[in-house]
Amino acid sequence: MEQNSKLKHILLQARDVIEIVLPTIAFIVMFLVFVIQVLARYVFKNPLTWAYEITVTGFAWTVIFGACYAMRHRTHVTFTMIYDAVPPKVGALLRLLGNLLIIVGLAILILPSYRYLHFVAFQKTAVFRIPLSFIYCPFVYFLCAIIGYTITDVIADIRFLIGKTPASEAH
């Protein structure tokens, strides 16, 4: 059992690196390069060709990995007016159905997204010559992470619907 505990700890640490450290670094780099680009363009009248590439990549990585972190902590904006207006069991059933649709929809996207990464692997960015597959790879992680986090919501709703947990613990 000790091996499983170590593996779980390593995987949780890797998840933290992906969902906390990488978007933090991407945001800091993006912000600093953006400030440098503004200075270069408007103060020194000499725009930088490489700044756009970094800011767009930094923004994409920040948003994608940050969305995974927000989903992990259930801090995404949610519209619960319908769930709140119906009895708890009906709300749980509606949430369950909605989450199952999300899981299926995102699962359908995994293989085409993975294939697309292979398709664009030979293409490189204009300035730094970074493979586009490296730039877009966070999306596949996003799909898998959101599916995983949504499965935990499905399990919570199923447990509530069969009477294993009270409504307050389900959501």
Salt bridges, closest charged atoms under 4 A:
ASP16 OD1 - ARG72 NH1 2.80
GLU19 OE1 - ARG72 NE 2.97
ASP153 OD1 - ARG74 NE 2.86
ASP157 OD1 - ARG95 NH2 3.08
ASP157 OD1 - HIS171 NE2 3.23
